[in-house]
Amino acid sequence: MNNPIDLIEIKYVVADLKLKESITSNWNKVVGNRMHIEDGVSIVGMHGDEPISIISVYWKQWIEPLEQYCDGYIDIIEVKPEYRRQGIAKFLIEAAEKECRARNISQIRAWSSDDKIEAINMWKKLGYGMCPARILSGYQQDELVNGYYVVKTLF
């Protein structure tokens, strides 16, 4: 897609199991496998019948002594390359924040590796706190990855 689309043309829907299965088999298995339906919420941007973006958040209970609280953890946010740089990710994040507020969840967080420069700048612009960190990643959890945990207090 060469021309920017009118954002009005994108319809955002809360995913159900049927949409999750469709995304897993027709778009991206990794994205589909990281969609949360029962333990969180997944919001999908649709351009016509085509899923073009997604954010998936799961609810994560805090540890003792604050186990009565929980936050929203953004497990994945993805926009197809031809739809990027049009404000879609920003809209998805704001929609996820709204879903958290509706459930009385007071904070939302995520992880971004340091090679995702555009994402890091976006998190900062959206008011997220940044905490530099290294995590173990990879198939056998043996790859050290630099990045940032990001967090935003919602109320």
C-alpha positions in Angstrom: 0.0 0.0 0.0 1.6 3.2 -1.1 -0.9 5.8 -0.1 -2.0 6.5 3.4 -5.4 5.2 4.2 -8.2 7.1 5.8 -8.2 6.0 9.4 -12.0 6.0 9.2 -11.7 3.0 6.9 -10.3 0.9 9.8 -12.7 -0.8 12.0 -11.5 -1.9 15.5 -13.0 -5.0 17.0 -12.5 -7.0 20.2 -11.3 -10.4 19.0 -13.1 -13.6 19.8 -11.8 -17.2 19.3 -12.9 -17.3 15.7 -11.0 -14.2 14.8 -8.0 -15.5 16.7 -8.0 -18.8 14.7 -8.3 -16.8 11.5 -5.3 -14.6 12.3 -3.3 -17.6 13.4 -3.8 -19.5 10.2 -4.0 -16.6 7.7 -1.8 -13.8 8.9 0.8 -14.8 11.4 1.0 -17.8 13.7 3.2 -16.0 16.3 0.7 -13.1 16.5 -2.2 -15.5 16.8 -0.5 -17.5 19.5 0.0 -14.4 21.6 -3.6 -13.2 21.4 -5.4 -13.2 24.7 -9.1 -13.8 24.7 -10.2 -15.2 28.1 -7.2 -13.9 30.2 -7.1 -10.5 28.6 -8.3 -8.6 25.6 -7.1 -8.5 21.9 -8.2 -5.5 19.7 -7.8 -6.0 16.0 -7.8 -3.3 13.3 -9.7 -4.5 10.2 -9.4 -2.9 6.8 -12.4 -4.4 5.1 -12.1 -8.1 5.9 -8.3 -8.0 6.4 -6.8 -7.8 9.8 -4.0 -5.2 9.6 -3.2 -4.5 13.2 -3.5 -6.0 16.7 -2.8 -5.3 20.3 -3.2 -8.0 22.9 -3.1 -7.4 26.6 -3.3 -9.9 29.4 -4.2 -9.3 33.0 -1.3 -9.9 35.4 -1.8 -10.2 39.1 0.9 -8.5 41.3 2.9 -10.5 43.8 2.7 -10.3 47.6 2.1 -8.1 49.5 0.1 -6.3 46.7 -1.6 -9.4 45.2 -5.0 -7.6 45.3 -3.8 -5.5 42.4 -3.4 -6.4 38.8 -2.1 -4.7 35.7 -2.5 -5.0 32.0 0.6 -6.3 30.1 0.8 -5.7 26.4 2.0 -9.0 25.1 2.1 -8.0 21.4 1.4 -5.0 19.3 1.7 -5.4 15.6 0.8 -3.3 12.5 1.4 -4.7 9.0 4.3 -2.9 7.4 2.3 -1.3 4.7 0.0 0.3 7.3 2.7 1.7 9.6 3.5 5.3 10.4 -0.2 6.3 10.3 -1.1 6.5 14.0 -2.6 3.0 14.1 -0.3 1.7 16.9 -1.1 4.9 19.0 -4.8 4.2 18.5 -4.4 0.6 19.6 -2.5 1.6 22.7 -5.1 4.1 23.7 -7.8 1.5 23.1 -5.9 -1.0 25.4 -5.6 1.7 28.1 -9.4 2.3 27.9 -10.0 -1.4 28.3 -7.8 -1.5 31.4 -9.6 1.6 32.9 -12.9 -0.1 32.3 -11.7 -3.0 34.4 -10.4 -0.8 37.1 -6.8 -1.7 36.2 -4.6 1.2 37.2 -1.5 0.6 35.1 -0.4 -0.9 31.8 3.0 -2.0 30.8 5.1 -3.6 28.0 8.6 -4.5 26.9 10.4 -3.1 23.8 13.8 -4.2 22.6 16.3 -1.4 22.0 16.4 -2.0 18.2 12.8 -0.8 18.0 13.7 2.9 17.9 10.3 4.1 16.5 8.4 2.1 19.2 10.6 3.5 22.0 10.0 7.0 20.8 6.2 6.3 20.6 6.1 5.0 24.2 7.8 8.2 25.4 5.4 10.4 23.5 2.5 8.6 24.9 3.7 9.3 28.5 5.1 5.9 29.4 7.9 5.7 32.0 11.0 3.9 30.7 13.2 1.5 32.6 16.3 0.2 30.8 16.7 -3.6 31.2 18.2 -6.8 29.8 16.2 -9.9 29.5 16.9 -13.5 28.5 15.1 -14.4 25.3 15.3 -16.9 22.5 14.1 -20.5 22.1 16.2 -21.7 25.1 16.2 -18.4 27.0 19.9 -18.0 26.3 20.0 -14.8 24.3 20.6 -11.5 26.2 18.4 -8.7 24.8 18.7 -5.0 25.7 15.6 -2.9 25.9 13.1 -1.1 28.0 10.2 -2.0 30.3 7.6 0.7 29.8 4.8 1.5 32.2 2.0 4.0 32.4 -0.2 4.8 35.4 -3.8 5.1 34.2 -5.4 6.6 37.4 
